[in-house]
């Protein structure tokens, strides 16, 4: 849990400046430049970033195309993994200590006093701040964060593996829990080979669910069954895909995860769902969603949204990785390749997750 090499680091020894990827305006390419390093204040910890995952949410943050406004200029990134190098006043060693291996997740902070925080659902806190969105994030050599919201990374999990778990992993794990599907029941994952989907398939298998994977292309389908462990995989664009899944599951899946940002995928989820089943929406396609209300009501289907997860969810997701139940399929890039990585992500041709080596530059 502790990196001895960092055990003597103190705020007085910190560099005054650091390299960061900054978006000055929405739609900009990143300007890789030096910005100040801020020492931690009360309740805060400063983390030296080793790796940082890159997520489609980062693209939306840079483009500014979501209804929720971002800060500007902005340092995006919310999948940072690294080492605590300084702590502020009031941070107990039971929370974090110098040298701890930690993750900086999407949930930067929550109020701690609203009905959602008090009921263990801080991911729904209306006063939350989000890393790399409303506050600066992990496309930087150092990140400042509330110590209580950092995630402890188990020794068995590398920084490369940990980074995607901090968003993609906890998001899909929490969403599967929201389906309430039980071991031995069916889970359909729409968008199964992508950055979110490839983790959802593995979490589903680890939880004892019979996973039906939907995606486009023979290579992705083979990846889902042969590498990820899905029981069956189906071509999402096949006009007969719904009938195929219904036949295989003998009536539809108990849980359906909509991960693909496609209105068509969301509409098909109702047909893929079993009577009394649950559809969980995670992907964020543009536009409104026309659903067959009659079908939903008559068949007793539950439709719910799921946003990332709680600190408890994240600890559980990291534990699955520590026990070897989930492996992130990553493609590593140097920090200086940030603009090229964004171009690659925008192309939509990525299987697995893209991760930046920040300390290796």
VEXDREN-2710 file (C-alpha; in Angstrom, 1 decimal):
% VEXDREN-2710
k/r/px/py/pz
1/UNK/0.0/0.0/0.0
2/UNK/2.9/2.4/0.5
3/UNK/5.7/3.3/-1.9
4/UNK/8.9/3.7/0.3
5/UNK/10.5/5.9/-2.3
6/UNK/7.9/8.6/-1.5
7/UNK/8.0/8.3/2.3
8/UNK/10.2/11.3/2.9
9/UNK/8.5/13.6/0.4
10/UNK/7.1/16.8/1.9
11/UNK/5.4/19.9/0.6
12/UNK/8.6/21.9/0.9
13/UNK/10.3/19.6/-1.5
14/UNK/7.7/19.9/-4.2
15/UNK/8.4/21.5/-7.6
16/UNK/6.9/24.9/-8.2
17/UNK/5.6/24.0/-11.6
18/UNK/4.4/20.9/-13.5
19/UNK/3.5/19.9/-17.1
20/UNK/-0.2/19.7/-17.9
21/UNK/-2.5/19.3/-20.8
22/UNK/-4.7/22.4/-20.8
23/UNK/-7.8/23.2/-22.9
24/UNK/-8.2/26.9/-22.9
25/UNK/-11.5/27.0/-24.8
26/UNK/-14.0/24.3/-25.8
27/UNK/-13.0/22.6/-29.0
28/UNK/-9.3/23.4/-28.5
29/UNK/-6.5/20.9/-28.9
30/UNK/-4.4/20.6/-25.8
31/UNK/-1.7/23.0/-25.0
32/UNK/1.0/21.1/-23.2
33/UNK/2.5/23.7/-20.8
34/UNK/3.8/24.3/-17.4
35/UNK/1.4/25.4/-14.7
36/UNK/1.9/26.0/-10.9
37/UNK/1.8/23.1/-8.4
38/UNK/-0.4/24.0/-5.5
39/UNK/0.5/22.5/-2.1
40/UNK/-2.4/20.8/-0.3
41/UNK/-4.6/22.7/2.1
42/UNK/-6.7/21.3/5.0
43/UNK/-8.1/17.9/4.3
44/UNK/-6.3/17.6/0.9
45/UNK/-3.6/15.4/-0.5
46/UNK/-1.3/16.0/-3.5
47/UNK/-0.8/13.0/-5.8
48/UNK/2.1/12.6/-8.2
49/UNK/0.4/11.0/-11.2
50/UNK/1.9/7.9/-12.7
51/UNK/-0.8/6.9/-15.2
52/UNK/-4.0/8.6/-16.4
53/UNK/-6.8/6.8/-18.3
54/UNK/-8.5/8.6/-21.2
55/UNK/-12.3/8.5/-21.4
56/UNK/-15.0/9.6/-23.8
57/UNK/-16.2/11.9/-21.0
58/UNK/-12.9/13.8/-21.4
59/UNK/-13.8/14.4/-25.0
60/UNK/-17.2/15.8/-24.0
61/UNK/-15.5/18.0/-21.4
62/UNK/-13.1/19.4/-24.0
63/UNK/-15.8/19.9/-26.6
64/UNK/-18.3/21.4/-24.0
65/UNK/-21.2/19.6/-25.6
66/UNK/-22.9/18.5/-22.4
67/UNK/-25.6/20.6/-20.6
68/UNK/-23.4/20.8/-17.4
69/UNK/-20.7/23.5/-17.9
70/UNK/-17.1/22.8/-17.3
71/UNK/-14.5/25.1/-15.8
72/UNK/-12.2/26.9/-18.3
73/UNK/-9.3/26.8/-18.8
74/UNK/-9.5/23.1/-18.0
75/UNK/-7.1/20.2/-17.3
76/UNK/-9.3/17.2/-18.0
77/UNK/-8.7/13.6/-16.8
78/UNK/-10.5/11.6/-14.1
79/UNK/-8.7/8.2/-14.1
80/UNK/-5.5/9.2/-12.4
81/UNK/-3.3/6.7/-10.5
82/UNK/-0.2/7.7/-8.5
83/UNK/1.5/8.2/-5.2
84/UNK/0.6/10.6/-2.4
85/UNK/3.6/13.1/-2.0
86/UNK/2.1/15.6/0.4
87/UNK/-0.9/15.9/2.7
88/UNK/-2.5/19.0/4.3
89/UNK/-3.5/19.7/7.8
90/UNK/-6.1/17.5/9.4
91/UNK/-5.5/14.4/7.1
92/UNK/-5.4/11.3/9.3
93/UNK/-3.0/8.5/8.5
94/UNK/-6.0/6.2/8.5
95/UNK/-7.3/8.1/5.4
96/UNK/-4.0/8.5/3.4
97/UNK/-0.3/8.7/4.2
98/UNK/2.7/9.8/2.3
99/UNK/3.7/7.1/-0.2
100/UNK/0.2/5.5/-0.5
101/UNK/-0.8/4.3/-3.9
102/UNK/-4.1/6.0/-4.7
103/UNK/-6.5/6.7/-7.5
104/UNK/-8.2/10.1/-8.3
105/UNK/-11.7/9.3/-9.5
106/UNK/-14.5/11.2/-11.2
107/UNK/-16.1/12.0/-7.9
108/UNK/-13.8/14.7/-6.6
109/UNK/-15.9/15.7/-3.6
110/UNK/-19.4/15.6/-2.3
111/UNK/-21.2/17.7/0.4
112/UNK/-21.5/14.9/2.9
113/UNK/-24.8/16.2/4.4
114/UNK/-27.5/15.8/1.7
115/UNK/-30.0/12.9/1.7
116/UNK/-27.9/11.1/-1.0
117/UNK/-24.5/11.4/0.8
118/UNK/-26.1/10.4/4.1
119/UNK/-27.7/7.3/2.5
120/UNK/-24.4/6.1/0.8
121/UNK/-25.3/7.5/-2.6
122/UNK/-22.8/10.3/-2.8
123/UNK/-22.5/9.9/-6.6
124/UNK/-26.0/11.6/-6.7
125/UNK/-25.0/14.5/-4.5
126/UNK/-26.2/17.7/-6.2
127/UNK/-23.3/19.7/-4.9
128/UNK/-20.5/17.3/-6.0
129/UNK/-17.5/18.4/-7.9
130/UNK/-16.0/16.2/-10.7
131/UNK/-12.4/15.7/-11.4
132/UNK/-11.3/17.0/-14.8
133/UNK/-14.7/18.7/-15.3
134/UNK/-15.6/21.2/-12.6
135/UNK/-12.1/21.1/-11.1
136/UNK/-8.8/20.4/-12.8
137/UNK/-7.9/16.8/-13.3
138/UNK/-5.3/14.2/-14.1
139/UNK/-3.8/15.2/-17.4
140/UNK/-1.0/16.7/-15.2
141/UNK/2.0/15.6/-13.3
142/UNK/0.4/16.4/-10.0
143/UNK/-3.3/16.5/-8.8
144/UNK/-4.8/18.0/-5.7
145/UNK/-7.7/16.2/-4.2
146/UNK/-9.7/15.8/-1.0
147/UNK/-7.9/13.0/0.8
148/UNK/-11.2/11.3/1.8
149/UNK/-12.2/10.8/-1.8
150/UNK/-9.0/9.1/-3.0
151/UNK/-9.2/5.4/-3.6
152/UNK/-6.6/3.1/-2.2
153/UNK/-5.0/1.0/-5.0
154/UNK/-4.2/-2.6/-3.9
155/UNK/-0.6/-3.7/-4.2
156/UNK/-1.7/-6.4/-6.7
157/UNK/-3.0/-3.8/-9.2
158/UNK/-0.5/-1.9/-11.3
159/UNK/-1.0/1.8/-12.0
160/UNK/-1.7/0.9/-15.7
161/UNK/-4.5/-1.5/-14.7
162/UNK/-5.9/0.7/-11.9
163/UNK/-6.5/3.8/-14.0
164/UNK/-9.4/2.5/-16.1
165/UNK/-11.0/0.9/-13.0
166/UNK/-11.4/4.4/-11.5
167/UNK/-14.1/5.3/-14.0
168/UNK/-14.9/2.7/-16.6
169/UNK/-14.6/-0.1/-14.1
170/UNK/-16.6/1.4/-11.3
171/UNK/-19.2/2.7/-13.7
172/UNK/-19.9/-0.8/-15.2
173/UNK/-19.7/-2.6/-11.9
174/UNK/-22.2/-0.2/-10.3
175/UNK/-24.5/-0.5/-13.3
176/UNK/-24.5/-4.3/-13.1
177/UNK/-25.5/-4.1/-9.5
178/UNK/-28.3/-1.8/-10.5
179/UNK/-29.8/-4.5/-12.7
180/UNK/-30.3/-6.6/-9.6
181/UNK/-29.6/-9.7/-11.8
182/UNK/-28.6/-12.7/-9.7
183/UNK/-26.0/-15.4/-10.3
184/UNK/-27.1/-17.7/-13.1
185/UNK/-29.3/-15.1/-14.7
186/UNK/-28.7/-13.4/-18.0
187/UNK/-27.0/-10.0/-18.6
188/UNK/-26.9/-8.4/-22.0
189/UNK/-24.2/-5.9/-22.6
190/UNK/-24.7/-3.5/-25.6
191/UNK/-21.3/-2.2/-26.7
192/UNK/-19.5/-5.1/-25.1
193/UNK/-16.0/-4.7/-26.7
194/UNK/-15.5/-1.0/-25.9
195/UNK/-13.7/0.7/-23.0
196/UNK/-16.7/0.3/-20.7
197/UNK/-18.1/-2.9/-22.3
198/UNK/-15.0/-5.1/-22.0
199/UNK/-15.0/-4.5/-18.3
200/UNK/-18.8/-5.0/-17.9
201/UNK/-18.5/-8.4/-19.5
202/UNK/-15.8/-9.4/-17.1
203/UNK/-17.6/-8.1/-14.0
204/UNK/-20.7/-9.9/-15.2
205/UNK/-18.9/-13.2/-15.5
206/UNK/-17.1/-12.6/-12.1
207/UNK/-20.5/-12.1/-10.5
208/UNK/-21.8/-15.4/-11.9
209/UNK/-24.0/-13.9/-14.6
210/UNK/-24.5/-15.4/-18.1
211/UNK/-23.3/-12.6/-20.3
212/UNK/-24.7/-12.0/-23.8
213/UNK/-22.4/-9.6/-25.7
214/UNK/-23.5/-7.2/-28.5
215/UNK/-21.1/-5.3/-30.7
216/UNK/-20.1/-4.7/-34.3
217/UNK/-17.6/-6.8/-36.2
218/UNK/-16.4/-10.4/-36.0
219/UNK/-13.1/-9.4/-34.3
220/UNK/-15.0/-7.7/-31.5
221/UNK/-17.4/-10.6/-31.0
222/UNK/-14.5/-13.1/-30.9
223/UNK/-12.8/-10.8/-28.3
224/UNK/-15.9/-10.9/-26.2
225/UNK/-16.2/-14.7/-26.1
226/UNK/-12.6/-15.9/-26.3
227/UNK/-10.9/-13.3/-24.2
228/UNK/-13.5/-11.7/-22.0
229/UNK/-15.6/-14.8/-21.2
230/UNK/-19.0/-13.9/-22.6
231/UNK/-21.3/-16.9/-23.0
232/UNK/-22.4/-15.7/-26.5
233/UNK/-21.8/-12.7/-28.7
234/UNK/-24.0/-11.2/-31.4
235/UNK/-23.6/-8.8/-34.3
236/UNK/-25.4/-5.7/-33.1
237/UNK/-26.3/-4.6/-36.7
238/UNK/-27.9/-7.9/-37.6
239/UNK/-31.6/-7.3/-38.2
240/UNK/-32.3/-10.6/-36.4
241/UNK/-30.2/-9.9/-33.3
242/UNK/-33.1/-9.5/-30.9
243/UNK/-34.7/-12.8/-31.9
244/UNK/-31.3/-14.5/-31.5
245/UNK/-30.8/-13.2/-28.0
246/UNK/-34.4/-14.0/-27.0
247/UNK/-33.9/-17.5/-28.3
248/UNK/-30.6/-18.0/-26.5
249/UNK/-31.8/-16.6/-23.2
250/UNK/-35.3/-18.3/-23.5
251/UNK/-37.2/-15.1/-23.1
252/UNK/-34.7/-12.2/-22.8
253/UNK/-32.1/-11.0/-20.3
254/UNK/-32.8/-10.2/-16.6
255/UNK/-30.5/-7.2/-17.0
256/UNK/-29.6/-5.1/-20.0
257/UNK/-26.7/-2.6/-20.0
258/UNK/-26.9/0.2/-22.6
259/UNK/-23.3/1.3/-22.9
260/UNK/-23.2/2.3/-26.6
261/UNK/-24.1/6.0/-27.2
262/UNK/-26.7/5.1/-29.7
263/UNK/-30.5/5.8/-29.7
264/UNK/-31.0/2.6/-31.6
265/UNK/-29.2/0.6/-29.0
266/UNK/-31.4/2.1/-26.2
267/UNK/-34.6/1.3/-28.1
268/UNK/-33.6/-2.3/-28.7
269/UNK/-32.9/-2.8/-25.0
270/UNK/-36.6/-3.0/-24.3
271/UNK/-37.0/-5.9/-26.7
272/UNK/-33.9/-7.6/-25.3
273/UNK/-35.1/-7.4/-21.8
274/UNK/-37.0/-10.2/-20.0
275/UNK/-40.4/-9.7/-18.3
276/UNK/-39.7/-8.1/-15.0
277/UNK/-36.1/-7.3/-16.0
278/UNK/-34.1/-4.1/-15.6
279/UNK/-32.5/-1.9/-18.3
280/UNK/-29.7/0.3/-17.0
281/UNK/-28.7/3.3/-19.1
282/UNK/-25.0/4.4/-19.0
283/UNK/-24.2/5.7/-22.4
284/UNK/-25.2/9.2/-23.3
285/UNK/-26.4/9.6/-26.9
286/UNK/-27.7/13.0/-28.0
287/UNK/-31.4/13.6/-28.3
288/UNK/-34.5/12.3/-26.7
289/UNK/-35.4/8.6/-26.2
290/UNK/-38.6/7.2/-27.7
291/UNK/-39.5/4.0/-25.9
292/UNK/-42.5/1.7/-26.2
293/UNK/-44.3/2.7/-23.0
294/UNK/-47.0/0.1/-23.4
295/UNK/-44.4/-2.7/-23.7
296/UNK/-42.5/-1.5/-20.7
297/UNK/-45.6/-1.3/-18.5
298/UNK/-47.2/-4.6/-19.7
299/UNK/-44.0/-6.5/-19.3
300/UNK/-43.1/-4.9/-15.9
301/UNK/-39.7/-3.6/-17.1
302/UNK/-37.7/-1.2/-15.0
303/UNK/-35.6/1.5/-16.8
304/UNK/-33.0/3.4/-14.7
305/UNK/-30.0/5.5/-15.2
306/UNK/-26.6/4.9/-13.5
307/UNK/-23.8/7.4/-13.0
308/UNK/-20.4/6.1/-12.1
309/UNK/-20.5/4.8/-8.6
310/UNK/-19.8/5.4/-4.9
311/UNK/-16.5/5.1/-3.0
312/UNK/-17.7/1.7/-1.8
313/UNK/-18.4/0.6/-5.3
314/UNK/-14.9/1.7/-6.4
315/UNK/-13.2/-0.2/-3.5
316/UNK/-15.2/-3.3/-4.5
317/UNK/-14.3/-2.9/-8.2
318/UNK/-10.6/-2.6/-7.4
319/UNK/-10.8/-5.7/-5.2
320/UNK/-12.1/-7.7/-8.2
321/UNK/-9.0/-6.5/-10.2
322/UNK/-6.7/-7.4/-7.2
323/UNK/-8.1/-10.9/-7.2
324/UNK/-7.5/-11.3/-11.0
325/UNK/-11.2/-11.4/-11.9
326/UNK/-11.0/-8.4/-14.1
327/UNK/-8.3/-7.2/-16.5
328/UNK/-8.3/-3.9/-18.3
329/UNK/-7.2/-4.3/-21.9
330/UNK/-5.0/-1.2/-22.3
331/UNK/-3.0/0.7/-24.9
332/UNK/-0.3/2.8/-23.4
333/UNK/0.8/6.1/-24.8
334/UNK/3.3/8.8/-23.7
335/UNK/1.9/11.9/-22.0
336/UNK/3.2/14.0/-24.9
337/UNK/0.9/12.1/-27.3
338/UNK/-2.3/13.5/-25.6
339/UNK/-3.7/15.2/-28.7
340/UNK/-3.1/12.1/-30.9
341/UNK/-4.8/9.9/-28.2
342/UNK/-7.8/12.2/-28.4
343/UNK/-7.9/11.8/-32.2
344/UNK/-7.8/8.1/-31.8
345/UNK/-10.6/8.1/-29.3
346/UNK/-12.8/10.2/-31.5
347/UNK/-12.3/7.7/-34.3
348/UNK/-14.4/5.2/-32.4
349/UNK/-12.0/2.4/-33.3
350/UNK/-10.6/1.7/-29.8
351/UNK/-11.1/-1.7/-28.1
352/UNK/-10.4/-1.5/-24.4
353/UNK/-8.9/1.6/-22.8
354/UNK/-6.3/4.2/-23.7
355/UNK/-3.9/5.1/-20.8
356/UNK/-1.2/7.8/-20.6
357/UNK/2.1/7.2/-18.9
358/UNK/2.4/10.6/-17.2
359/UNK/5.6/10.0/-15.2
360/UNK/7.3/8.4/-18.1
361/UNK/6.3/11.3/-20.4
END
